[in-house]
Amino acid sequence: MISSLKKMIVMTFWMSIAAGLIIGLDAIFQFPDEVSGVAYFICIGIAASGTLNYYK
């Protein structure tokens, strides 16, 4: 069984990767704020959900 601390560290890592990807793409392609905000929210949610489901 994996500890809660490791879950939090892994989840924070993948959430930061997802956020960095969206911020980087937004800086390169100049998406509207409405698009980048929704993408940011969805990517962080997917990263958190995927991590929590993986370590279920």
Contacts in CASP RR format, 6 or more apart in sequence:
PFRMAT RR
TARGET T0000
AUTHOR 0000-0000-0000
METHOD contacts of the structure
MODEL  1
MISSLKKMIVMTFWMSIAAGLIIGLDAIFQFPDEVSGVAYFICIGIAASG
TLNYYK
2 55 0 8 1.000
6 55 0 8 1.000
7 51 0 8 1.000
7 52 0 8 1.000
7 55 0 8 1.000
10 51 0 8 1.000
10 55 0 8 1.000
11 47 0 8 1.000
11 48 0 8 1.000
11 51 0 8 1.000
11 52 0 8 1.000
14 47 0 8 1.000
14 48 0 8 1.000
14 50 0 8 1.000
14 51 0 8 1.000
15 44 0 8 1.000
15 45 0 8 1.000
15 47 0 8 1.000
15 48 0 8 1.000
17 47 0 8 1.000
18 43 0 8 1.000
18 44 0 8 1.000
18 45 0 8 1.000
18 46 0 8 1.000
18 47 0 8 1.000
19 40 0 8 1.000
19 43 0 8 1.000
19 44 0 8 1.000
21 43 0 8 1.000
22 36 0 8 1.000
22 37 0 8 1.000
22 39 0 8 1.000
22 40 0 8 1.000
22 43 0 8 1.000
23 40 0 8 1.000
25 31 0 8 1.000
25 36 0 8 1.000
26 36 0 8 1.000
31 39 0 8 1.000
END
